[in-house]
Amino acid sequence: MYRDQKVGGVMGFFSDLFKMDPEVIFQMAQTAELFHGDYEKAARLYQKAANNGHLEAKYNLAHMYYSQRGVMVTDSDTCDSIGWGLMKEAAAGGFPQAVDFVQSIEKVRSESQRA
């Protein structure tokens, strides 16, 4: 049996690529979010890309949690906690916007503790 017979021809090839390449998944998430306004689909796709190490997907998904847009969690504290965890992961991986975000939040926190 040929490979394309086993997985469904050309569509099977693209399906395999979609499963493997976090950048492809990330681009599809951005399309769902920015062009179609489908925040639930975007959140699911960002999560898949984030699970595969895509730093910008973690950053974008963190913002979706902060705004409670497209995510299944509705509790504000839980959303903030998940968002912060994703943001810190993106920052730890070196994503510049996440690094800036985490540093600014930590600065505000340390200043408020001193006051």
Buried (B, 14 or more C-beta within 10 A) or exposed (E): EEEEEEBEEEEBEEEEEEEEBBEBBBEBBBBBBEEEEBBBBBBBBBBBBBEBEBBBBBBBBBBBBBEBBBBEEEEEEEBBEBBBEBBBBBBEBEBEBBBEBBEEBEEEEEEEEEE
